Amino acid sequence: MPHAYRMRGAAHKPQNVRAVIAVAVVFFAALAGWRGSHARTSAAAPALPQARMPHAGERILVFSPHPDDETLGLGGFIHEARRRGADVHVAFLTSGDGFSLCAAARYRRWPNRSRMRQLAADREEEARTALSKLGVPRDHVDFFGYPDRGLATLWQSNWSPKSPFRSPYTGESAVFGQASIRPSQPFCGVAVLQDVEALLRRYRPDRVYYPDPSDDHPDHWAASCFVQLALERLWGEPGLGRAEHRTYLIHRGEWPEPMRTDRSLSLLPPTALTRLGSRWEAIPLRRENVDAKAAALRAYRSQEVLAGNFLNAFLRQNELLNEWPAADSSRVGTLRSSEGTGTSGLLGVSAEHAFSDATGDRFARARWGAVDFTRIEVEGGSAEVTLSAEMREPAAGWPAYYLYWKPVSGTPEAIRTRRYRISGYRCDPPAARFAIDGRRLQVTIPRTELAGSTRIMVAASAWSGPLLLDRTAWRVIDLQVQQKLTARTPREKTFRQD
């Protein structure tokens, strides 16, 4: 789904809808023009390994956050897969019912909740039409029906069916619409995870494609989290196999570059994401693949008015896939004491699992190193686990830092997100053991809280009020991979607030 800047007060009705739409169109066009004028270009194919192409009989499952993301990221690949005889199935986690400007442009009036529900049905039909142009039959398209612009909230907060999320756009707190595979399911993380797992078990894919965890759009990175978690929970399950999986990127700052239609160009991964050890692959597209992709994008008529330049910027000579590596467990380093520096000391802590994060690729991150994450680390001991995040510059008192973790195993209801908020050199929850050591934040998690799970998902973020300044991708670590330091208990000075 094209990125749209959310207007404050979603329920507020503008006095002049046409004027609002006109301003929005000019804004998006100007933004695309600015991006295009500042972009790097390349008419040559990127120096990337070529993705393995599908063959007849392979089962391919694509998870899409909204109608159109599957075509933007993988439209040419899907068309080529069908031409080669692969079986392709596409599942939409939301139906795109949270884009008020899109609805206003489509219905010529500011939408009420009824119109937003109608937008969901219209976008579902657009998706079926678009995928038919790529060779995917209608009975190979599923809609989960969860709330547009709500997936991140389901992942982070509204996990239990006892506390469902209510969409400010449709007014619904449960799946609606006849097209949904499980109508009336509450808007909660448990239900999303159960639907993803059920589809994986039912379809038993050979390959799985889903959004990249470094995607900026909250629905996209949250969709990535749900699929990652489901794959981890089902990995090696009898009869399911070990499906190959890759990610695709849609939203990342000023990407794709340039933001204009030019089929002679190749799609290059964002520079900041090429330095993190992931493996980018290029999918070369033939002319007929690109033509089919263009026809599919034209089927998304509801998106063209506001996001046409963005959609067409994905019509290139290739598409991209990404494969993220496992945690780097070879780095073993000892932190120095920070006695006398004004922050709490942290001694003898070594990192067994480390993930690097992109730096300097946003204005806030480039300007303020105190909110620019460089890595996230986890060490698993016999009695406790330490979760650390490191910034480019020493931590400050004004941002709100969050460290998150979620267990992989256990019942769906038991694997809610746990979070620690560190702000003003204090931590919430107050009883948490945490430490600040210059550029590093750390929390200590008793093993008993993991409820026997040996794998966890971890992430971090930094905020200034309601403004997100930086976030790391959610990644999976296996606490059983401990060959070097499990017998050594790190010594630490703990900063516990009274």
Secondary structure, DSSP 8 states (H G I E B T S, - for coil): -------S-TT---S-HHHHHHHHHHHHHHHHHHHHHT----SS--S--B-----TT-EEEEEESSTTHHHHHHHHHHHHHHHTT-EEEEEEEE--TT-HHHHHHHHTS---HHHHHHHHHHHHHHHHHHHHHTT--GGGEEEEEE-TT-HHHHHHT--STTS----TTT--SB--STTBSSTT-BSSHHHHHHHHHHHHHHH--SEEEEE-TT-SSHHHHHHHHHHHHHHHHHTT-TTT---EEEEE---BTTBSSS-S--TTS-----GGGGGSS-EEEEEE--HHHHHHHHHHHHH-HHHHHHHHHHHHTT-SSEEEEEE----B----------TTTTS----S---SEEEE---S-SHHHHH-GGG-EEEEEEEE-SSEEEEEEEESS---SSSEEEEEEEESSS-GGG---EEEEEETTEEESTT-EEEEETTEEEEEEEGGGGTT-SEEEEEEEEEETTEEEEE---EEEETT--SSSTT-------B---
